[in-house]
Amino acid sequence: MPSTRAPHIFFNSSPVNSPEVWRAALTRQLGDLRFTVGPDCADPDTVDVALVLRPPPQGLAAFAQLRAVIALSAGVNQFSADMLPAGVPLSRAVDPSLAEHMVSYAKAAVYRYHRRFDLFERQSRAGVWRFEAAKLNRETTIGLLGLGELGSAIALALVADGFSVEGWSRSPRTLDGVRTHAGDAGLQAMLPRMDLLINVLPLTEATTGILSSALFARCREGACIVNMGRGRHLVEDDLLSALASGRIAAATLDVTQVEPLPADHAFWGHPGVLITPHVAGIIQPESAAQQVAENIRRAMRGEALLNRVDLAKGY
């Protein structure tokens, strides 16, 4: 039933998302609201909307009047149907600035390898002065795994910079200036040409473990990997083996299977691996609040949500 009262919002996130900043941003959009910061909630049966990075440890089963769950992330693999009250829709918080963050991260990784700053970093620490000829942008071929909203934005930005760009998705896509591929056969055809492979796929049953020995074996020897997707896309031991053999020259990993990465993990200190602390795409309250507020209004009116997630597909 539609409601005209002020919404009760349950907020549960990591320190990356400040509850006070989110409260202020949503108050500017919605006016009166009740805002409870998790993981605990004294009266869950009065909550209308859960705005969460992931469900609290106790789950959401006690949130009996919940109208919507809004994920504070582009990925939603932290949710499953059994975590949500029956019939409660899940949507993603869409931030217009998210694509900008993802593009800038991808470009930083691409140029680091393209201009061989990874090599110069190692030589600098070793006191080695050695010339390495630079390539033109068009001489480097970059592959995108995933051509959704974010993958397409990255691909088009790299095309604009003059790189040769190819992209792969599960189903056929068309993108100006990008040579696109689809299905298993398309992936196998694309991989041997790539100097650098960027993963921005959603995490699904089909894409879990896609960055594995089988994929690395099809890559051009000495290719570089950038994982901006999810930690479970990567089989970590397979990457270490590929780095040891030289099949893969280097990797930039913004996500890992366990976060924070354990102190004793082999990635730490590996000369071919750069770890960044899950910073590629950051949702900013100031720019995301308008869309989140609109979904809260829709939830309170009993209307369909924007950017609703199909949990069966995983996105």
N, C-alpha and C positions, 0 to 999 in steps of 0.2 A: 504493500500500500504506500502511496506517496506520503511524504512527511514534510511539514513546514517548520519543524523545530530545528534548532541548531544541531549539526551533526556531532556525534561522538566518534573521534578518530583515535585509533590505537596505533602508536608508532613504535616500531622495533627495528633497529638497524645497528650498524657498527659505528665506531667513532668517526668514520669518514663522513657520515651524514649527521650533522648537528641537529638535535631535536628542536633547539630553540630557534635556529635559523628557519627550519621547516615550519614551525608553529607561526612565526612572524610572517613568512611568505604566504601561508595559507590563510591567515587572518586577513591579510590585505586583500585577498581574492574573495573570501567567503563571509567576512564579518564575524559574527558570533560563532564560536565552535568550542567544543570540549576536546581537550588533547591529552591523552594518557600515554606516557612514555614507558615502554616495556623494558625488560621482558615480562614483568609481572603486571597483572591487571586485577584490581579488587572486585570489579563488577563487570565481567566480560559480557554478560547478557544484555548490557545497555550499549555496547559498541555497534556502530553502524558500518564503519569502514576500517579495515586494517591496512595501514600503509607501512609495508615491511620489506626489508632486504631479504629476510627469510623468516619462516614461522618461528615463534618462540619455542623454547624447549618443551613446554607443555602442550604445544599444538594449538589449534584453533577450535577444537571440538566444543569447548564451553562457550564460544561466542555465538549464542543461539539466535540472536537477531541480526547477525552479520548480513549486510547487503552486498558487499564487494570486498575483494582483496586487490590491492594495487602494489605491484612489485617495484621496488626501488632499484631496478637493474634492467639492463637490456636483455640479459639471459634469464630464463625462468626454470632452469633444471633443478634448482633447489626446492621446487614445489612438486607435489604429486597429488593426484586426485584424493588419495586417502588422508592427506594432510588438511584438506579443506572441507568445511561443512557442505553437505550435499546441496547441489544447486546454486552454490555461491560462485559468481563469475570471478575470474582472475584476469586482470589487465596489466599492461606494462606502463610505467611512468615514461612518457616520451619527452625528451629534452631536446629542443632545437639545437643546443650547443654540443650535444653528444657527438654528432657526426664530425664537428670541427675538432674536438679532442681526438677522436679516433684517426682522422686524417693526419693531424699533426704528428701523432705518435708513429703512424705508419711511415710517413715521410722521414722522420728522424731515423728510424731503423733502416730504411732503404738507403738513404744517403750515407749513413755510417758504413755500410758495406760497399756501396757503389764507389765511394771515394776512398775506401780502404782505411778509414779511421780505426777500425778494429785492429788492423795490422799495425798501424802507426802507434796505437796505444801500447801494444806489447813491445814494439821496438823502442819506444820512448823509455819505458820502464827498464829495459835492458841496456840503455845507453847506445842504441844502434841507430846510425844515420844511413838510411838506404833509400834510394829513389825508387818510386813505384809509379809507372805511367798511369795517368787517369784515362778512363773511358768516357766517351760521350754518353749522354743519357739514353739515346736511341740504341746504343750497343748493349744495354742491360735489359733482359727480359724478366718481367715480374709476373708471377701467377697469384691470383686471388682464389682461395677456397671459400666460397660463399659470395653470392651476388645479391644479397638482400639490400635493405636500405643503406646499411653501413658499408658493406663490401662494395656496393656500387659507387658510393661517394669516394671511397679510397681509390678505386680503379680509375674513375674519371679525373681525380686530382693528379694521379700519376701520369695519365695520358697527357694532361695539360702541361706537365713538366717535360714531356718528350720521351718518356720511357715507352718501351714496347710492352704492352700489358695484355695478358690473357686471363680469363676467369672461368671458374667451374662452379656449377650448381647441380643439385639433384635433378631439376627439371630445366628445360631449355629457357634461356634468357637472351635478350638482345640489348646491347649497350653500345652506344656510339663510340667508335675508336678502339673497342675492346674485342679481341677474338674470343668468342665464348664457346664453352664446351658443356656437355651434360652427360649424366649417367656414367657408369663404370668405364665404358669404352672411351668416353671423352676425357676422363681423368687420366687414364693410361696414356692417351695420345699427348696430352698437354705436358705431363711431368718432365720428360727428357729434355725439353727446351728451356726450362726455367733456371735462371741464375739465382732467383730468390723467390721463396714461396711464403705467402702471408695467409694465415688461417683466421677467418672471422665467421666460421660456420656456427649455427646454433648447435647445442649439444642435444642429440637425439640418440635413440638406440642404434641407428644406422651410422652415425658419425662418431660415436664413442670409440676411441682408440684408432682413429683414422690416420694419425701421424705415427706410423709404425714402421717396422723393418720392411714390410711389403711395399709401402709407399716410398721409403727412402731408397730402396733398390731400383726404383724406376726413375729417380731424380738424376739430373746431370751430376756427375762427380764434382764435388766442391761447391754444391749449391748451399745457400743459407736459408734458414727457417726462422720465421717470426710467428709466434703463437699469441694472438690477441683474442682467441676464442675462450675456451674453458680448459682447465687443467686436465680433465679426463679425455680430451681430444688426443693427448700425447701419451704414448707408451714410453715412459721416461728411460727405462733401461735400454730400449731400442735406440733412442737418440744417443745415449752414451756410447753404444756400440758403433753407431754410424759415424759419430765424431772420431772415435778411436781409429776407425778404418780409413777416414778421409772421405768417405762417401758424402757426408755432410761436413762443410767447413766450419760452420758457426751457427749459433742459435740465439735469438732474443726471445725471452719467455716472460710475458707479463702475468701469466697464470700458471699455477702448478697444482698437482693433485691434492697436496696438503698445503694450506696457507695459514699462517706464514710458513715458508719453506723451512723444514727442520734444520737446526744448526749443523748437523752431521751429514747433510745431503751432499752427494757427489757433485751437484751443480755448483755449489759454493766453491769459488776458487778455480773452477775449470777455465782454462784460458780461452776456450771457444764458446763460453756461455755467458750471456749478460742477463741478469735477473732484475726485473723491475717489479715493484710491489703492487700489482694490480691497479695500475694508474692510467691505462690506455684510454678508457672511457669513463668519465665521471659525470654523474647527473647533478646539475646545479639547481638548488631549490629556486633561485631567483628566476631562472628561465623555464623550469619544468612546472612550477606551481600553477600556471594558468591551465595547462592540460589536466593536471591532477585534480584541481578544483572543479573543472568541468565534469570529470568522472564522478567526483563526490556528489555534485548536484544531480547528475543522472541517476546515481545509486539511490539518492534520497527520494527521487521522483519515480523510481521503479522502471527506469528506461535502460536501454541497451548501452553498454559501455563502449568507449572508444578504445581501440587497440587491444581488444579482447584476445586472450591466449587460448589456443586449442591445445589442451594438455595431451591429447592423443598424438598430435604432431610434434609437440615440444616447443612451439613458438606461435 
